[in-house]
Amino acid sequence: MHQAPLFIGIDVAKSTLDIATYPPAEGWQTSNDSQGIDALISWLKHRPVELIVLEATGGLEVMVAGMLANAQLPVVVVNPRQTRDFAKAIGRLAKTDRLDALVLAQFAEAVRPEVRAMKSEREQYLSALLSRRRQLIDMLVAEQNRLREGLPKDVLKDIREHINWLKKRIRDTDKDMGKFIKSSPVWRARDELLQSVPGVGPVLSMSLLACLPELGQLNRRKIAHLVGVAPLNQDSGLHRGKRRVWGGRAELRSMLYMAALTGIRHNPMLKSFYQRLCSAGKPRKVALTACMRKLITVLNVMVKNNTHWRYQP
């Protein structure tokens, strides 16, 4: 007898996984460890699974998502904001782990987000290094701000020593990331290709390698939406609002912003593009956002065609 496709939602906690199916609306719980995930995979392998949806939970979802993907199961990790909005839309206001899993299963059936390739172990490791680098920079900025306060000399001395230590750790982390990139011939070649573009430095290049594995695999519109630099309409009825960019991968967008700031000074393509938009009356912030979008679309084409930077005005 033909079985209807099954949609699975998994709510991930530190020590447990709450699983729900839709339809029918059934649920149970297992441990968030290798043994529990193996048992879940064995159960899923004997069902007509159409799609499995998990929320991004700050890294807790990495192991289960990776093991499901390695088992050739269709798994997607989605932004929690999407599922919260979906829960409100269907009137699901109560919140428990079991109910959250059911919402994820219903979300999978209704929305059917696209399955994309999961990050490899190397990409996950590099992403962890980049995350640690951002944490160190945040701590450095906080300590530097504290130097402005009228504090005793001993306290200021301690803050300055901590600042020097943080700067050293950031330099060491940069060296570790550079060595890790060079240890892979494929990544080393990709890094050299990306950095051939004026304005693209080592940090943005490593961020693209770790956080945007889809680069070179999507068209220009999809890659811009994925990063969060595509303008979205704000229209309703006769009202025509200003188009805005939002969503996407915020950490990449912030690095693209810094790269675009450098690019409009040192990259002839971005410089002329920025000046042309400003001359046409576009606000500087809008013109800079357009430069971010142009930069990521150019990088996308370069990676797709495996070609280094060439510019002919």
ChimeraX attribute file (.defattr): number of C-alpha atoms within 10 A of each C-alpha:
attribute: neighborCount
match mode: 1-to-1
recipient: residues
	/A:1	3
	/A:2	5
	/A:3	8
	/A:4	11
	/A:5	13
	/A:6	19
	/A:7	26
	/A:8	30
	/A:9	30
	/A:10	28
	/A:11	26
	/A:12	24
	/A:13	14
	/A:14	12
	/A:15	10
	/A:16	16
	/A:17	25
	/A:18	22
	/A:19	26
	/A:20	27
	/A:21	24
	/A:22	20
	/A:23	15
	/A:24	9
	/A:25	13
	/A:26	14
	/A:27	17
	/A:28	12
	/A:29	16
	/A:30	15
	/A:31	17
	/A:32	19
	/A:33	14
	/A:34	12
	/A:35	11
	/A:36	15
	/A:37	20
	/A:38	15
	/A:39	12
	/A:40	18
	/A:41	17
	/A:42	11
	/A:43	10
	/A:44	17
	/A:45	12
	/A:46	8
	/A:47	12
	/A:48	13
	/A:49	18
	/A:50	16
	/A:51	21
	/A:52	29
	/A:53	27
	/A:54	26
	/A:55	23
	/A:56	18
	/A:57	16
	/A:58	7
	/A:59	11
	/A:60	15
	/A:61	20
	/A:62	17
	/A:63	14
	/A:64	23
	/A:65	25
	/A:66	17
	/A:67	16
	/A:68	20
	/A:69	17
	/A:70	11
	/A:71	14
	/A:72	11
	/A:73	19
	/A:74	19
	/A:75	27
	/A:76	23
	/A:77	19
	/A:78	16
	/A:79	15
	/A:80	14
	/A:81	12
	/A:82	12
	/A:83	20
	/A:84	16
	/A:85	12
	/A:86	18
	/A:87	21
	/A:88	11
	/A:89	10
	/A:90	11
	/A:91	9
	/A:92	14
	/A:93	11
	/A:94	9
	/A:95	11
	/A:96	11
	/A:97	17
	/A:98	19
	/A:99	20
	/A:100	24
	/A:101	28
	/A:102	27
	/A:103	28
	/A:104	31
	/A:105	29
	/A:106	25
	/A:107	24
	/A:108	26
	/A:109	22
	/A:110	11
	/A:111	10
	/A:112	16
	/A:113	16
	/A:114	13
	/A:115	14
	/A:116	13
	/A:117	12
	/A:118	19
	/A:119	19
	/A:120	12
	/A:121	10
	/A:122	15
	/A:123	19
	/A:124	16
	/A:125	15
	/A:126	22
	/A:127	20
	/A:128	14
	/A:129	19
	/A:130	21
	/A:131	14
	/A:132	14
	/A:133	21
	/A:134	14
	/A:135	13
	/A:136	17
	/A:137	16
	/A:138	12
	/A:139	15
	/A:140	20
	/A:141	13
	/A:142	12
	/A:143	17
	/A:144	14
	/A:145	10
	/A:146	15
	/A:147	15
	/A:148	9
	/A:149	8
	/A:150	9
	/A:151	11
	/A:152	8
	/A:153	9
	/A:154	9
	/A:155	13
	/A:156	17
	/A:157	13
	/A:158	11
	/A:159	17
	/A:160	16
	/A:161	12
	/A:162	16
	/A:163	19
	/A:164	13
	/A:165	13
	/A:166	19
	/A:167	15
	/A:168	12
	/A:169	15
	/A:170	19
	/A:171	13
	/A:172	13
	/A:173	17
	/A:174	18
	/A:175	12
	/A:176	14
	/A:177	21
	/A:178	17
	/A:179	12
	/A:180	16
	/A:181	20
	/A:182	14
	/A:183	11
	/A:184	12
	/A:185	10
	/A:186	10
	/A:187	16
	/A:188	15
	/A:189	13
	/A:190	22
	/A:191	22
	/A:192	13
	/A:193	18
	/A:194	26
	/A:195	19
	/A:196	15
	/A:197	19
	/A:198	19
	/A:199	22
	/A:200	22
	/A:201	17
	/A:202	16
	/A:203	17
	/A:204	22
	/A:205	17
	/A:206	26
	/A:207	21
	/A:208	23
	/A:209	21
	/A:210	20
	/A:211	19
	/A:212	17
	/A:213	16
	/A:214	18
	/A:215	21
	/A:216	19
	/A:217	13
	/A:218	15
	/A:219	14
	/A:220	20
	/A:221	12
	/A:222	14
	/A:223	22
	/A:224	22
	/A:225	18
	/A:226	17
	/A:227	23
	/A:228	21
	/A:229	27
	/A:230	23
	/A:231	17
	/A:232	14
	/A:233	12
	/A:234	11
	/A:235	11
	/A:236	8
	/A:237	5
	/A:238	6
	/A:239	8
	/A:240	10
	/A:241	11
	/A:242	10
	/A:243	13
	/A:244	14
	/A:245	16
	/A:246	15
	/A:247	14
	/A:248	17
	/A:249	16
	/A:250	13
	/A:251	15
	/A:252	16
	/A:253	21
	/A:254	13
	/A:255	19
	/A:256	26
	/A:257	18
	/A:258	15
	/A:259	21
	/A:260	28
	/A:261	19
	/A:262	17
	/A:263	24
	/A:264	20
	/A:265	15
	/A:266	13
	/A:267	19
	/A:268	15
	/A:269	19
	/A:270	24
	/A:271	17
	/A:272	14
	/A:273	18
	/A:274	24
	/A:275	15
	/A:276	13
	/A:277	17
	/A:278	16
	/A:279	10
	/A:280	10
	/A:281	9
	/A:282	14
	/A:283	11
	/A:284	13
	/A:285	10
	/A:286	17
	/A:287	19
	/A:288	23
	/A:289	22
	/A:290	19
	/A:291	26
	/A:292	28
	/A:293	25
	/A:294	19
	/A:295	22
	/A:296	21
	/A:297	21
	/A:298	16
	/A:299	24
	/A:300	22
	/A:301	17
	/A:302	20
	/A:303	17
	/A:304	14
	/A:305	10
	/A:306	15
	/A:307	14
	/A:308	15
	/A:309	14
	/A:310	9
	/A:311	8
	/A:312	5
	/A:313	5
